[in-house]
Amino acid sequence: MTESTLPTEEGLKRYTGGYMTELREPIACTCKPTCQRLCAGECGCEACSVMFSIFCDESGCFPNTPAELESSLRRYRGDPVEKT
């Protein structure tokens, strides 16, 4: 399988020019219209996966379990975080 180097139509809506530019090398957003409002790369989009990783790094959340991942995704997307 080869990696897409061009943004999808949805990627063009999500990032200026369709590329995540937080790193030295821009990464094309390959999201689909069915992706979450704030995709974390679940669809295979490297740009959104990197953005979620940056969020986790900056917020100090390093999800190691499915529950921690779910909590981190909720915080990333601004959804209410369930109390445990």
Buried (B, 14 or more C-beta within 10 A) or exposed (E): EEEBEEBBEBBBEBBEEBBBEEEEEBBBBBBEEEBBEBBBBEBBBBBBBBBBEEBBEEEEBEBEEEEEBBBBBEBBBEBEEEEE
